[in-house]
Amino acid sequence: MLYINNKEKLERIKLEKDNFYVVSDFDRTLTDGNANGTWEILEKSGINNNEYRKRTKELYNYYRPIEIDPMISEKERSEQMEIWWKKHVHLFYEFKLGEEDISESIKNSGLNYREGASEFLFQMKKDNVPVVIISAGIGNIISGFLKATNTDYENIKILSNFIKFTNGIIDTFEGEVIHSFNKNIVSLSEDIKETRKNILLLGDCIGDLKMVDNKKLEDTITVGFLEEEIESNLPYFNKSFDIVLTEMGSFYELNKVLNIR
Protein backbone atom coordinates (compact mmCIF):
# COMPACT_ATOMS: atom_id res chain seq x y z
CA MET A 1 0.00 0.00 0.00
CA LEU A 2 1.06 3.56 -0.69
CA TYR A 3 -0.11 6.46 1.49
CA ILE A 4 0.28 10.12 0.55
CA ASN A 5 0.11 12.24 3.69
CA ASN A 6 1.20 15.67 2.50
CA LYS A 7 -0.25 16.50 -0.91
CA GLU A 8 0.45 20.20 -0.43
CA LYS A 9 4.18 19.60 -0.06
CA LEU A 10 4.29 17.20 -3.01
CA GLU A 11 2.57 19.80 -5.17
CA ARG A 12 4.91 22.55 -3.93
CA ILE A 13 8.18 20.65 -4.28
CA LYS A 14 8.91 19.47 -7.80
CA LEU A 15 12.03 17.32 -7.79
CA GLU A 16 14.22 17.95 -10.80
CA LYS A 17 17.62 16.38 -11.37
CA ASP A 18 19.52 19.57 -10.63
CA ASN A 19 17.60 20.80 -7.55
CA PHE A 20 17.73 17.92 -5.04
CA TYR A 21 19.87 15.23 -3.47
CA VAL A 22 19.00 11.92 -1.84
CA VAL A 23 19.59 11.04 1.81
CA SER A 24 18.82 7.39 2.44
CA ASP A 25 18.99 4.68 5.04
CA PHE A 26 20.30 1.31 3.78
CA ASP A 27 18.93 -1.75 5.64
CA ARG A 28 15.32 -2.51 4.59
CA THR A 29 15.12 0.83 2.77
CA LEU A 30 17.34 0.35 -0.24
CA THR A 31 17.43 -3.38 0.47
CA ASP A 32 14.50 -5.79 0.41
CA GLY A 33 12.01 -5.30 3.23
CA ASN A 34 12.57 -8.88 4.41
CA ALA A 35 16.35 -8.73 4.14
CA ASN A 36 18.67 -9.19 7.07
CA GLY A 37 20.39 -6.07 8.35
CA THR A 38 24.16 -5.78 8.01
CA TRP A 39 24.68 -6.65 11.69
CA GLU A 40 22.47 -9.75 11.31
CA ILE A 41 24.38 -10.82 8.21
CA LEU A 42 27.55 -11.13 10.27
CA GLU A 43 25.64 -13.19 12.81
CA LYS A 44 24.35 -15.61 10.18
CA SER A 45 27.24 -15.89 7.72
CA GLY A 46 30.20 -13.96 9.08
CA ILE A 47 31.81 -14.96 12.37
CA ASN A 48 31.61 -18.76 12.43
CA ASN A 49 31.19 -19.17 16.18
CA ASN A 50 28.06 -20.56 17.83
CA GLU A 51 28.59 -18.61 21.05
CA TYR A 52 28.84 -15.33 19.10
CA ARG A 53 25.67 -16.16 17.20
CA LYS A 54 23.82 -17.11 20.37
CA ARG A 55 24.72 -13.86 22.12
CA THR A 56 23.97 -11.60 19.16
CA LYS A 57 20.60 -13.31 18.75
CA GLU A 58 19.83 -12.65 22.41
CA LEU A 59 20.72 -8.97 21.91
CA TYR A 60 18.50 -8.75 18.81
CA ASN A 61 15.53 -10.43 20.51
CA TYR A 62 15.76 -8.02 23.43
CA TYR A 63 16.54 -4.71 21.72
CA ARG A 64 14.80 -4.92 18.34
CA PRO A 65 11.26 -4.76 19.85
CA ILE A 66 12.35 -1.64 21.74
CA GLU A 67 13.70 -0.06 18.55
CA ILE A 68 10.39 -0.35 16.69
CA ASP A 69 7.96 0.23 19.59
CA PRO A 70 6.33 3.66 19.06
CA MET A 71 4.95 3.64 22.61
CA ILE A 72 8.47 3.99 24.04
CA SER A 73 9.84 7.54 24.05
CA GLU A 74 12.46 8.42 21.45
CA LYS A 75 14.88 9.42 24.22
CA GLU A 76 14.62 6.03 25.89
CA ARG A 77 14.89 4.16 22.60
CA SER A 78 17.96 6.18 21.66
CA GLU A 79 19.60 5.29 24.98
CA GLN A 80 18.76 1.61 24.53
CA MET A 81 20.09 1.59 20.96
CA GLU A 82 23.38 3.06 22.17
CA ILE A 83 23.67 0.20 24.67
CA TRP A 84 22.77 -2.42 22.02
CA TRP A 85 25.24 -1.18 19.43
CA LYS A 86 28.08 -0.95 21.98
CA LYS A 87 27.39 -4.44 23.33
CA HIS A 88 27.53 -5.83 19.79
CA VAL A 89 30.76 -3.96 19.02
CA HIS A 90 32.25 -5.43 22.20
CA LEU A 91 31.48 -8.90 20.80
CA PHE A 92 33.43 -8.05 17.62
CA TYR A 93 36.52 -7.49 19.76
CA GLU A 94 35.88 -10.49 21.99
CA PHE A 95 35.51 -12.88 19.06
CA LYS A 96 38.21 -11.16 16.94
CA LEU A 97 36.16 -10.17 13.93
CA GLY A 98 38.25 -10.70 10.81
CA GLU A 99 38.29 -8.95 7.45
CA GLU A 100 37.56 -12.35 5.91
CA ASP A 101 34.37 -12.55 7.99
CA ILE A 102 33.14 -9.40 6.25
CA SER A 103 33.92 -10.85 2.81
CA GLU A 104 32.17 -14.13 3.64
CA SER A 105 29.10 -12.36 5.00
CA ILE A 106 28.68 -10.36 1.78
CA LYS A 107 29.15 -13.48 -0.35
CA ASN A 108 26.63 -15.58 1.62
CA SER A 109 24.19 -12.91 2.74
CA GLY A 110 21.50 -13.32 0.09
CA LEU A 111 21.16 -9.54 0.32
CA ASN A 112 19.01 -8.00 -2.42
CA TYR A 113 17.87 -4.53 -3.35
CA ARG A 114 14.26 -3.54 -2.75
CA GLU A 115 12.33 -3.83 -6.01
CA GLY A 116 13.30 -0.95 -8.27
CA ALA A 117 16.03 0.38 -5.97
CA SER A 118 19.00 -0.54 -8.18
CA GLU A 119 17.27 1.10 -11.15
CA PHE A 120 16.60 4.16 -8.99
CA LEU A 121 20.28 4.40 -8.02
CA PHE A 122 21.31 4.02 -11.65
CA GLN A 123 18.97 6.87 -12.62
CA MET A 124 20.47 9.05 -9.88
CA LYS A 125 23.93 8.26 -11.22
CA LYS A 126 22.83 9.00 -14.78
CA ASP A 127 21.31 12.34 -13.72
CA ASN A 128 24.30 13.17 -11.48
CA VAL A 129 22.12 13.46 -8.37
CA PRO A 130 24.16 13.05 -5.15
CA VAL A 131 23.10 10.10 -2.97
CA VAL A 132 24.16 10.02 0.68
CA ILE A 133 23.61 6.71 2.47
CA ILE A 134 23.48 7.23 6.24
CA SER A 135 23.35 3.86 7.91
CA ALA A 136 23.40 2.53 11.45
CA GLY A 137 24.68 -0.69 9.91
CA ILE A 138 28.23 -1.72 9.02
CA GLY A 139 29.77 0.44 6.33
CA ASN A 140 32.24 -2.23 5.19
CA ILE A 141 29.35 -4.53 4.25
CA ILE A 142 27.39 -1.76 2.52
CA SER A 143 30.44 -0.76 0.49
CA GLY A 144 31.16 -4.41 -0.36
CA PHE A 145 27.54 -5.00 -1.42
CA LEU A 146 27.58 -1.97 -3.72
CA LYS A 147 30.77 -3.24 -5.34
CA ALA A 148 29.39 -6.79 -5.67
CA THR A 149 26.27 -5.46 -7.41
CA ASN A 150 28.17 -2.96 -9.59
CA THR A 151 26.30 -0.06 -8.03
CA ASP A 152 29.25 1.65 -6.31
CA TYR A 153 28.70 4.81 -8.33
CA GLU A 154 30.80 7.94 -7.85
CA ASN A 155 27.75 10.01 -6.83
CA ILE A 156 27.13 7.76 -3.78
CA LYS A 157 28.69 8.56 -0.40
CA ILE A 158 28.39 6.17 2.56
CA LEU A 159 28.32 7.50 6.13
CA SER A 160 28.16 4.53 8.47
CA ASN A 161 30.00 2.43 11.06
CA PHE A 162 33.28 1.49 9.42
CA ILE A 163 35.66 -1.05 10.92
CA LYS A 164 39.41 -0.68 10.52
CA PHE A 165 41.43 -3.89 10.37
CA THR A 166 45.09 -4.53 11.14
CA ASN A 167 46.62 -7.74 9.83
CA GLY A 168 43.12 -8.92 8.95
CA ILE A 169 41.73 -8.55 12.51
CA ILE A 170 39.50 -5.79 13.91
CA ASP A 171 41.55 -2.87 15.19
CA THR A 172 39.18 0.05 15.74
CA PHE A 173 35.64 1.17 15.09
CA GLU A 174 36.04 4.50 13.31
CA GLY A 175 34.33 7.54 14.81
CA GLU A 176 31.25 7.70 17.00
CA VAL A 177 28.85 4.76 16.76
CA ILE A 178 25.86 5.57 14.55
CA HIS A 179 22.61 3.92 15.61
CA SER A 180 19.02 4.27 14.41
CA PHE A 181 18.20 7.28 16.62
CA ASN A 182 21.33 9.45 16.43
CA LYS A 183 21.84 9.95 12.71
CA ASN A 184 21.86 13.70 13.32
CA ILE A 185 25.52 13.35 14.43
CA VAL A 186 26.47 12.90 10.78
CA SER A 187 27.58 15.97 8.85
CA LEU A 188 26.61 16.30 5.19
CA SER A 189 28.79 18.02 2.62
CA GLU A 190 28.30 21.78 2.58
CA ASP A 191 28.86 21.74 -1.20
CA ILE A 192 25.70 19.67 -1.68
CA LYS A 193 23.62 21.74 0.71
CA GLU A 194 24.64 25.03 -0.88
CA THR A 195 23.91 24.05 -4.48
CA ARG A 196 20.74 21.93 -4.09
CA LYS A 197 17.76 23.22 -2.14
CA ASN A 198 15.57 20.11 -1.92
CA ILE A 199 16.08 16.68 -0.39
CA LEU A 200 14.50 13.28 -0.92
CA LEU A 201 14.75 11.37 2.37
CA LEU A 202 14.25 7.59 2.42
CA GLY A 203 14.04 5.51 5.60
CA ASP A 204 12.35 2.63 7.40
CA CYS A 205 12.38 4.08 10.90
CA ILE A 206 11.02 7.35 12.31
CA GLY A 207 14.51 7.97 13.68
CA ASP A 208 15.69 8.25 10.06
CA LEU A 209 14.09 11.69 9.92
CA LYS A 210 17.11 12.83 11.94
CA MET A 211 19.26 12.38 8.83
CA VAL A 212 18.10 15.88 7.85
CA ASP A 213 18.20 19.01 10.00
CA ASN A 214 14.74 20.04 11.25
CA LYS A 215 15.15 23.39 9.49
CA LYS A 216 15.40 21.58 6.15
CA LEU A 217 12.31 19.37 6.53
CA GLU A 218 10.12 21.95 4.77
CA ASP A 219 12.29 21.47 1.68
CA THR A 220 12.42 17.67 2.09
CA ILE A 221 10.09 15.00 0.75
CA THR A 222 10.17 12.24 3.35
CA VAL A 223 9.45 8.61 2.46
CA GLY A 224 8.99 5.81 5.00
CA PHE A 225 9.06 2.10 4.17
CA LEU A 226 7.11 0.16 6.82
CA GLU A 227 7.40 -3.64 7.01
CA GLU A 228 7.15 -4.58 10.71
CA GLU A 229 4.20 -4.27 13.10
CA ILE A 230 2.34 -2.41 10.35
CA GLU A 231 -1.00 -2.04 12.13
CA SER A 232 0.44 -0.47 15.28
CA ASN A 233 3.15 1.60 13.54
CA LEU A 234 1.18 2.93 10.56
CA PRO A 235 -0.48 5.87 12.39
CA TYR A 236 2.94 7.08 13.57
CA PHE A 237 4.50 6.67 10.11
CA ASN A 238 1.62 8.49 8.42
CA LYS A 239 1.99 11.33 10.90
CA SER A 240 5.78 11.52 10.38
CA PHE A 241 6.40 10.85 6.65
CA ASP A 242 4.99 12.60 3.58
CA ILE A 243 4.77 9.24 1.78
CA VAL A 244 4.53 5.78 3.36
CA LEU A 245 4.87 2.44 1.56
CA THR A 246 3.96 -0.83 3.25
CA GLU A 247 4.08 -4.54 2.38
CA MET A 248 7.26 -4.55 0.29
CA GLY A 249 6.52 -1.23 -1.39
CA SER A 250 8.72 -0.69 -4.44
CA PHE A 251 10.67 2.18 -5.94
CA TYR A 252 8.54 1.77 -9.05
CA GLU A 253 5.49 2.85 -7.03
CA LEU A 254 7.45 5.71 -5.51
CA ASN A 255 8.71 6.95 -8.87
CA LYS A 256 5.13 7.27 -10.16
CA VAL A 257 4.35 9.66 -7.32
CA LEU A 258 7.59 11.65 -7.40
CA ASN A 259 7.77 11.95 -11.19
CA ILE A 260 11.40 13.09 -11.04
CA ARG A 261 12.32 14.98 -14.19
N, C-alpha and C positions, 0 to 999 in steps of 0.2 A: 504493500500500500504506500501511496505517496500523499503526504499532507502539506498543503501550502498554508502557512500561518501568518504571512505578512505580505499580502498582495501589493500594498502601497509601496513597500520598499522594493519589491521586484519590478514594479512599474517604473520606479524612480531611478534605480540603478540598472543601467544597460551595460553588461560586461562586453567589452571589446578587447581584442588581443593586445592593444597597446595601453589600456588603462587600468589593468588589474594584475594581481599576482595571487598565487595559490598558497595557502597555509594548510597543511594536512597532517592529521594523525596517520599512523601506518597500520598497526594491528587492527583487523576487522573493520577498517575504513577503506584503505586501498586494497587490503587483502580480503579474501572471502569471509563472509560473516560467520561461517562455522570453523574457520581456520584456527589453529593454535597460535597463541601469541609467541613472540620471540623468546621469552623466558621459558614458556612451556616446551618449546621445541628442543631446548637444551636438556630439559628434564626427560623427554621421550627418546631423543636420538643423539644427544651430545655426550655428556659425561656418563660413561658406562659403569655406573655404580649403584647398586640397589638401595643402599642406605641414603645416598644423595637423592635418588628419585622418591623414596619414601618421605623424606623430610620436606622436600619442595612441594610434594602433593599435599602434605599436612598444612603447609603455609598457604597454599592456594585455596584449599577447602575452608580455611578459617577467614582469610582476608578478602577473597573475591566477593563473597556476599556483602561485605561491608562496603566495598568499592562501588557496587551498583545499587545500593539501597538508598533511595531518595529520602527516606524518613530519617536518616542519620545526617546531622549537620555537616556542611562542607568542611568546616574547621576540623571536626573530629575525624572525618574520612581522610583528610589530608594528613593528619597526624598518624593515623593508622597505616596509610600507604607508605609514609616515610619509614616506619618501623618494618613493614613487610619488605620493601626494597632492600633495606640495609641488612636484614636477616638473610636474604637470598644472596646478596653480595658476599656476606661472610662465608656462606657455603662454598662459593667459588674459590675462595682462598683455602678453606679447609680441605677441599677435595682436589685442589691444584688444577683448576680449569686450564686446559691446554688449547693452543691455537688449532690443533687438529680436531678438537671437539667442536669448535665453531664450524670448520669445514664439513665435518660429518653431519652436523645438524642441518646445515643448508641442503646437503645432498639428499638426506633422508626425510626431510620435513614434510613433503607433500604440500608445501605452501603454494597457494595459487592467488592470483589477483581476483578481486571482486569483478563480476561480469562487467565488461566495458572499461575497466580501470586502466588496463594497459593501452587501449586505444585512446583514452582520455590523455594519458601522459604523453603519448606520441604526438597528439594534436597540440599539446602545450609546448612540446619541443619544437614542432614544426612552426608554430606561431611565435616562438621565442618568448613565451610567458614564463617568468620565474616560478619555480615550485619549491617551497620550503617544507620539508618533512620534519615535524617536531614530534619525536616519539619517546614515550616512557619505556620503550623496549631496549633492545641491545643493538646499537648502531652497527657493530661488525656484521651481524646477521642481515640487517636491512641492506647494507652496502653489498654484501655477498649475494643476496637474492637479486638485487637490481642487476648486478653483473651477470649472474646466471641466466637471467631472462632477457638480457640485452636491452635493458631499459635504464642503464646508468648514464642518462643524458647529461650534457653539460649544464643545462638550465636547472638541474635538481641539486639542492643542497640538503644534507641530512644533519639535523641537530638532535643528538640522542646520547645514550650512555655508551661510550666507547671504551673498550678494554685494551690496555697496552700490554703486550707480551714481551718477555725477555727470555731468550733461549726456548721459545715455544711454550712457556708457562706464564700464567697471569702474573703481572707485575703490579700494575695500578689501574684503578678505575678513574678515568680522566674527568676532572671537574666535579661539580656538585651533582648528586644523583637527581635525575629527572623522573618524577613519578606522575601519575595521572591527574594530580590536583595542584601541581606547582609549575606548570609549563610557562607561567609568566616570568620565570627566572631567565628564560632564553632571550637573547637579544637578536633582533633581525637586522639585516643590513640596512644602513641608512640610505644607501644608494637606491635600493628598491623602494623604500618608503617615500623618498623625495620625488621620484619620477612617476610613480603609479599610485593613483588616489584610492582605488577600490581593491577589495580583498574578497576572495572566495575561500571560506573556511570550511573544512571537512573534518568531521570527528564522529566518534561513536560513544562519547561520554560527555556529560555536561561540563566536566572539568576542562574539556578541550577548548571551551570558549576562552579560556585564559591564554590561549596561544596568541590572541590579539588584544592589544590595550583597549580598555573600556572606551576610551575616547574615540577609537576607530570603529567601534561596532556599528555606528550609523552609516558608515561607508562600506560595511562588510555584509555579504550575503552568507548566512550561516546554514550549514547543512548537517543534520544529524542522522547517522545510520543506527537504527535500534534493532537489536537481535535477541536480547535477553530480557526476561520478565517484562514482555511487551505491555501487557494489560496494566500493570502497576506503574511502569515507567513512562508510558505514552503521554499522560497529561503533563508531566514535567518536561519532556522533550518538546512537546508542542508549544509550551509556554516559553521555552528557551531558544529554540532554533526556528529560523524562517521557513526552512523546508525540512521535513522528516521523512525518511524512507524506512519501512519495516519489511520483515520477511524476505531477506536477501535482495533488497532493493538494488537496482543496477545503475551504472553510470549512463546507460542508454536512456533510462527514464529521466534522470537528472538533466541530461543534455537537452531533452525536449522542452524542459521548463526554462533552462537558462538561456538557450538559444544564443550561445556565444558566437560573436561574429569576428 
